[in-house]
Amino acid sequence: MTEPTRPRILQLSGLDPSARHALTLRGAIDIDDVLERAKPIVEAVRQDGDDALLRLARDIDGVALTAKDLRVNAAAFEAAYDQVPADVVDAIAKAARNIRAIHEKQKPEEYALTTVQPGVLAGDRYLPIEAVACYVPRGKGSFPSVTLMTAIPAVVAGCPKVVVITPPGPDGTCDAGTLVAAREAGVDEVYLSGGAQAIAAVAFGTETVPKCQKVVGPGSPWVVAGMRLCADEIAPGPPAGPSESMILADEAADPERVALDLMIEAEHGPDSTTYLVTPSADLAEAVAERVVDLVGRLSEQRRDYVKTVLGINGGLLVASDMADAVAFTNEFAPEHLQIAASTPWDLAGQVTNAGEILLGQDAPFSMANFMIGVNAVLPTGGKACSASALGVMDYMKRISVAHLTREGYDALAAETEAFARYEGFDAHALAITARNRNAS
């Protein structure tokens, strides 16, 4: 197939319901075949621990490791600061501060109790999960931003053990940027393993890699398969599918900046989905022309991705009016949403389904992905209608707590016994009647 050189433009009002719904469908990770091939990998790690990780690193990654290489040593952390350009180190440190500031606001007080009625105190106690793993991919590049986005909320939550697990590079070492990000996030445990074997390692534990209660982070189909296969041993974080974005714009939007921002998530890969939704046909035409000009400034690979995403997977949608544009936005439930309009706050109040909302054209997706502080691990595939950005609560558990005085007990005893007898639970009822008898 020859990739189109110009984004496609579609008229939303001209589509029947099935065609309109088809626009909300996007690429999904098909892991049925990978699941079967991942089963022996997971089982090998469960049975053989470190030996399996070393064998799989050699056979799958082509990397020769020893057991002492599985955990990155302190010297490598120190060396990483010299290996990463100074401006990138500064960017990582500043991003870490911003991410921490946002996520500290999410952390609840340990106890949240309410006096339900006199003598009845009840509510919740919030505690961090004891051991969590942050998976940081490496197959398509280096991603210190993923390290920050996954590890900082866990550290803020107060998890006693937070580890990063990431594939080794061709030379058997850890990406230096990932080590800098881990240190800036407050994490000093980084382990080298990738794919399904990495998930199995933190699920079952090995001689070197600690067993964890939860694993979070994006990755390849092998990582997704590992999370599914190990779900009985370790809680998986929110699944992350191919990248997707949407720009909701009116006629006041600058077509140059719309075109630039449309390409951001589109360059992730040919399975991404990106839309402009606007009631302005003139804007759509202007944006299409600007994309044609701007895409030539990308590398060949990124250029091909953008052409495919905007020409086949997504495109420029012309709605009948802004209400229709907002309605489609909510139907699609985008991972990333930017509102490029003269009244962004008014439109934001009408958006009910989105992983994140960026208000105005001075908030490009790239800035949110790295520097603003909002979490960039977001629900994809339409799951933004029921799921949220990764945050502190993903690393915490909630325990119900109640305390009754005798006054509170007496006020609820008769109704409790009535419930128990209606539902046929003799012991439930006896616990009330016998207690009342003993008290009299």
N, C-alpha and C positions, 0 to 999 in steps of 0.2 A: 504493500500500500504506500502511495506517495503522500507524505504529510502535507496538509494544506499550508499555504504560505500566508493566509489571511484568516483571522478569527471568524467563525461563522456567526451570523446574526439571525436570530429567530424572533418571530412575533408571538408573544405568549397568547395574545387574544385569538390567534388563528389556530391554536392547537386544541384538539379535543381532549377530554379528561385523561384518556389513556396515554396520549402523547405527552401531555403535561406531566403526568406522573412518571413517565419514562425519564424525564430530565432529572428527577430526584434520585435515580439509581446511579450508583457509582461503583468503581472497582472494589472488590473485596478479596481478601486473601483466601485462596482455595488451598486448604492444607490437608485434604483427605489423603492424598498420596504421601505427603510428607509425614503425616501421623504414623502410618505403617512403618515407614523407614526410620522414624525417630524412636520407635518402641525399643529396639535392641540397644540404641545409644543410652536411653534412660536406664534401662535395666543394667547395662554394663557399669554405669556410674553407681547405681545402687549397690551392686554386688562388689565392685572392685575399687571404688573410691578414687584416690589419687592415681593409682596405676591406670585406671580407665581414662582419666583426664589427660594424662601424659600420652597414652596411646592414641587417643582421639585427636589431640593436638598435632601429633605427627601424621596421622593418616588423613585427617580432614583439612587441617590448616597448613600442613607442610612445615611445621615448626617443631624443633627439637627442644623440649623443656625437661628440666629435672624437678623433683619434688620441691626443692627450695626456691624454684622460680615461680611457683604458683602464686605465692603471695609477694607482692611488690615490696621491696625493702625500703627502709628510710632513706638510704643514699639516693635512690632513684627519684624520690620526692624532691629532694634538695636539688638534684641535677636538673630536674624538669624546669625549674625557674630560669636556668641559664639557656635551656634549649628552646624555650618559647620566646618569641619576640617580645620585647618589653611593652610595646603598646598593646599586645594581646593579653599579657599578664595583667596590665592595668584594666583592660576591658573586663576580664574575668572577675577581677576583684570588685570593680564597680557594680557589675551585674549581680554578684553575690550579695552585696549590700542592699541593692534594690529588691531583690527576690526575698531576702530575709525580712526586710521591712514590711512587705506585703503580707507574708505568711505569718509573721508574729501576731498580726491582727486577727488571724483566723483561729488561734489557739484558745479554747474555752478554759474557764476556771475548772479546777479539779472537781468541785461539787457544784451542781446546779439543782437546788432543792426548793420545793414549794410547800407551804402549809396548805394542804388540800382542804382541811377543816380542822377544828380544834382537836389536838392530840394526834393528828395524822400528818407526818412529814415525809415527803416522797419526792423522787426525782432521779437524777443521774449522776454518776461519777465517771469522769473521763480519764483514761489512762493510755499511755503510749504502748504500742505493740513492742514486745521485748527485743526482737531481732528482725531486721528488714534488710532486703537486698535490692540494690538499684542496678538494673541491667543497662549498660551503655553500649550501643552497637558500634561497630567499626568497619563493617564491610564496605560501605559507600563513602567512607571518609572518617574524619575525626570530629567528635561531638562533645566538647567540654560543656556546651550549653545543656545537653541532656543530663550530664552529671549534676550541674547546678539545680536544674528544675526538679530532678527526682530526689536528690540527697538533702537539699536544704529544708524542704518541708518535714522530712523525717527527723532531722536534727532539731528543728524548732519544736516538733511534737514531743521531743524528749526521749526518743527511742534509745534504750541503753546500748544497743549495738546496731550500727548502720554500716553496711559494707557495699562496696561497688564491685561488680564483676563485669569484665569486659574482655573481648577477644584479644589475644596477643597479635602484634604486628608480624610482618614477615621475618623480622630479625629476632622475634621472641620477646620483645619488650612491650611495655605499655605506652600508649600515646601520651606524650609529655603534657599536652593540653588537658587531658583528662586528669592527670595527676595534680596539676595546678588547681583545676576546678575542685577536685576532691578535697585538697588541703584548704582551699578558701571556703568550702562548704562545711568544714569541720569534720571530715572523714579521713581516717588514716589507715583503713583496711581496704586494700584494693587487690582483687584476685584476677588471674589471667585464665579465662576460659570463655568460649563463645557458643552460641547456638543452643540446641537442646541439652547438650552436656552441661552447660553452665547452669541452666535452670535446675537440672537434676542435682547438681552439686549443692546448691543452696537449699534444695528441697529435702534431700536426705542427709546432707553433711558428708564430708570426707575427712581423712586424717588432717587435712590442711584447711579446707573450706568449711566455715561454720554452718550448721543447720539454721535456717531462718523460718519465720512464721509467714512472711509475705515477700513477694517479689514484684517489683514495679519497673516498667520501662518499655520502650518500643524496641522492635527488632524484626528479624526476618521471619518467614514462615516456620523456620526451624525453632525459633524462640517461641512463637505462638503455639506450635505443636508441643514443645516442652512444657509450657504452662498448662496446657490442657491435660497432658498425660500425668502431670505431677499435682493436679489440683486437689487430690485427697491429702497430700502431704504439705502443701504450701498454698496460701491464698494468692491467686494472681491479681495483679492490679488491673485497671481498666484496659481493655484491648485497644490497640492503636492500629488503624488501617491506613491506607494511602492518604496523603495530604489533600486537603480541600479548602477552598476559600470562596468568598463571595463579597462583592462590593455592591452596596445598595446606594444608588446615586440619583440625584436630580439634575436638572439642566444647568445648575450653577457649578457643577463639578468641573475641575480642570482635567481635560482629557489626557494631557501628558502624564499627570500623576496617577490617574486611574490606570493608564496603560502600564506604567512602571509597576504599580502595586499588583496588578493582575498577574504579572510574570513571577512574582515572588514564590508563591506556593506551587505554581505550575512547573517550576524548574526542578522540583523534587524528583519527578519521574513520570513516565508515560501513563501511569495508572492514577495520577492525580486528577482532581476535578476543580475547575475554576470558572466562576460566572460573574459577569456584570449584570445587574438587574436594574433597569431604569425605565421610566416612562418617556424618556427623550430619545427619539430615533436619531436626532442630530448628534447627540452625545455618543451613541453607539457607533455611528459612522466615523466620527472623529477619533474615537478610541481605537477602532480597527485600523485606521490609517497609521496611528502613532505606534501601535504594536508592530506593524510591518517594518517601520523604520527602526524601532528600538531593539527588536529581537536580534538584529545583526550585530549588536554589541556584545552578545553573549558568546560563550564558547560553543563549539559545534554541538556537543552533547546536550548542553542546557538549551540551546536554540531548538534542537529537534524535540526535546521534551515539551517546551512551551508551544510549539506549533501543533503538536499532537493534542495537548490538553485543551487549548483554546479552539482548536479546529474540529475536534472529534468528541472529546469527553465533556467539554464545557462550552463556553462561548459567551456571546453578548445577547441578552434577552431584553426585548422591548415590551414592557407591560402597557396595559391600556391606561393605567393611572398609577399614582403612588400607592394607593390602597392595594391594588393588584400586585404591585412589586413587593410590598411588605408581606402579603399573603403567601406569595411564592417563597419568600425568604423563610417564613415559618414552616412551610411544607418541606423545604429542603433541610432545614436545621443544620446550617453549616458549622464546620469546625471553627473556622476563622471568619469573622464578619467585620468589614469596615463600612461605616456610614459616611459617604462623601456627599453631603447635602448641606443646604443653607441652614437647616434646622435639625442638626443631628440628634440633639437631646429629645426632641419631640418624637422623632422616628424611633429612637432607642426604646422609648416607653411602649411602643407597639410591637417590638420584637420579643417573642416569647421563647424561641428556640434558637440557641446559638452557643457554641463553646466559649467564645469571647466576642465582645463588641468593642471595636476601636472607633472612637468618635472623631471625625474630621480627617482631612488629608495630610495632616502633620503627624499622623500615627500609622506609619506603614507596618505591614505584617512583620517585616524583618526586625523592626525595633522591638516589637512585642515578643518575638521569638528569642531575642537575646538580652535586651537591656532594661525594659521598662520595669519588670518585676512581677508582672502577672505570669502565671504558669503557662508554659507552651505545650504541656502534655494535655491534650484536649480530646473530647469524644468525637469520633468520626462516624461515617456511615449512617447518619441520621440519628445517632444515639444522643445527640445534644437535646433531644426532646425529653429525655429522662435522666441524663447523666451530666456531670459537671467537670470542670477543670480539676486536674490533680491538685490536692491541697493537703493541709495539715491533718484534716479529719480522715484522710485515706490511711494515715499511719497511727490512728488511735482507735480504741475500742470504748464502748459505752456500757457501763454496768448500772443496772437499775438498783436504786437504794430506797429503803423505806424504814421509818421508825414510828412505832405506835406506842402511845402511853395507854394506860388503862382506860382513860376517857375516850381515846380514839378507837380502841378495841370495842368498847361497849356500843359506840355509835354505829359500828359496821357489822356487828355480830349477827343480828337477825337477818339482814339482807344476804350475808355470806352463806348462812345456813340455807336460806331459801334457794339461792342459786345452786348450791351443791345437791340439794334433794331433787330439784327439777332436772338436773343433768345426770342424776343417778350415781353420784359419787359418794358412797357411804362413808369412807374415811374422811373425806373433806368435811362432811357434816358432823361426824363424830368428834373431830378436832375442835369444833365449836361447842357442841352440847356438853361434852365431857369437861372441857375447860370451864364452862359456865357452872356446871355442877360442882366442880372442885373449888370454885371460887365462892360458892354460896355457903 
